[in-house]
Amino acid sequence: MWIPGKRLAVFSIRQDRGGSVWVRAGTAFCNKDGSFNVVLDVMPLNGRLHIRDVMERKLPDPDPQLSTEAVGPSAEAESVS
């Protein structure tokens, strides 16, 4: 069952020599009546679209050497002035 207001990802998938190439083509939204609005940023070359749940990308853990604590108070004071 689709949830009204839910955001979905729209992809254009094409076959290449190395396999499948997924291109983010836009976003789709589910309406209260179960219909969808699709907003495309690109047009698929083959006329086919694939719609799926939006997946969150996992970002790498931040480098502790780049934190503000590693910079020190003197560098922070310079950036404020």
Secondary structure, DSSP 8 states (H G I E B T S, - for coil): ---TT-EEEEEEEEEETTEEEEEEEEEEEE-TTS-EEEEESS--SSS--EEEE----------GGGSHHHH-HHHHHHHH-
